[in-house]
């Protein structure tokens, strides 16, 4: 009898270990799920607060970069390549120049034709922007991004389209909040086909 009772106790101990392991796994899964739910709620609350703040101030979140626009597969992009720009830069210590190739991505082919009619004025505006840059500004990533924004603005100015500069600094030295621009810019992106600073 003693050997039979020892055999009966062995499966009971094995069952207890299995139950403890299953309970531990369930507990870990529960804790992980709870942590995930908490983080998801925090993110949702932060997004809702940001949306409420935007509604109150009448602002719309601006994309971090112009490249964030979605591609429409039914509508192929229209590109307007400009003749390369060669310009002396505003460096004071030495003579530096830049050769920059610019291609404008526009809404449609009709607007591309309209843009070509204003090309001398557009090129003049872009040349003036480039001539006020230093080599240090153009060699940095931030400088190239700023130049893209300025070219985006200058490319439609001759057509009477005034796009607000997002980062205007008022006289008091405080930055204006980014405002939703009521004017649609038909030039969606500025691409550099070549960029040489010497």
DARA-V595071 format. One line per field, one symbol per residue. ss: DSSP state (h for helix, s for strand, l for the rest). A space follows every 50 residues. Layout:
ss->???
This chain:
ss->lhhhhhhhhhhhhhhhhhhhhhhhhhhhhhhhhhhhhhhhhhhhhhhhhh hhhhhhhllllllllhhhlllllllllsssslllssssllllllllssss ssssssllhhhhhhhhhlhhhhhhhhhhhhhlllhhhhhlhhhhhhhhhh hhhhhhhlllllllllllslllllslllllllllllsssssssssssl
